[in-house]
């Protein structure tokens, strides 16, 4: 499924799992477990040597998933992510070069920001849906409320330091469309192949939307 904008990701559920994979063999069963729980949008971070191979496997074998690459830091990352089959990219911060690389690759980008100046930089380049990172350390719900005043046209995906207990408070904010978190894919569950546990965690995200609504 092609995307024209990363804002479309918010239509598929309230949480985007931030995934770190150590083994290619875990990629497809993990993706299938998340999809079975109703979570289709998957951000696989480029933090391990096998990340691109994992993305390629998911894109090939789990067509129901919308797989993206996280931790994009360079134009090379963008090209390799697109070649691996990603339909969107996520960066921890934002530069004009990153925006240009994603535009040239036709890869919708969710760029990271942590300050008002960074919001202005990304917005000036046409980005209206931004990753607020690291959410917990950068000011959390209080800062997002403050940013809503000068930036009423900007939507956010807070990521970093968010868990199942705190996600609802972020999702209750009018300028938050979805949040990102690693709690859906705990490392110990992935290591032992407990896919049923991950499906259960994915299913539980539906209640976050219900509570906010």
Residue, then its C-alpha position, 0 to 999 in steps of 0.5 A: x500500500x502506497x502512502x501519500x502522507x505519513x498522516x495517513x498512518x494515524x488512520x490505522x490505530x493509535x500506536x506505532x510500535x518502535x521495533x528493534x530486531x536482532x534476528x532476521x528470523x524474528x521479523x515476519x512472525x513478529x509482524x504477523x503477531x502485531x497485525x493479528x492484534x490489529x496493529x498494521x503500521x510498523x516502524x523498524x528502526x535502523x539500529x541493528x545490522x539486520x534491520x534492512x533485511x528484516x524490513x525486506x522480509x516483512x515487506x515481502x511476506x506480510x503484505x497487510x503491514x505498512x512497514x517503515x524505517x526508523x532512525x533515518x539519519x542520512x540520504x543513504x539510509x533513505x535510499x536503502x530503506x526505500x529499496x528494502x520496501x519501506x512505505x514511510x520513514x521516520x527520523x530522530x531529528x530533521x534537516x533540510x537534506x533529510x527532507x530533500x532525500x525523502x522527497x527525491x526518493x518519494x518516501x513519506x517522512x515523519x521527521x523528529x522535532x523537540x523544540x519550537x525552532x525545529x517545528x518551524x524548520x520542518x514546517x517551512x519545508x512542508x511537513x505538518x505531521x511531526x514526531x515529537x522525540x524524545x517525548x518524555x525527556x523533552x517535556x511530554x504532555x506539557x510541552x505538546x500543550x504549549x506547542x499547540x498555541x503557536x502551531x495550531x496547524x501542526x500534528x504530532x506523534x510523540x515517541x520516547x519514554x511512553x508506555x501503556x500507562x502514559x499513552x492515553x494522556x498523550x492521545x487525549x491531546x487534540x494535536x496528537x494523532x498517534x503515538x509511538x512506543x516500544x512496549x508492544x514489542x518487549x525484547x524478552x518476548x521477542x527473544x523467546x518467540x512469545x508471539x501470542x503475548x505480542x498479539x495481546x499487547x497489540x489488541x490492548x491498544x484499541x482500548x487507548x483509542x476508546x478511552x480517548x474517544 
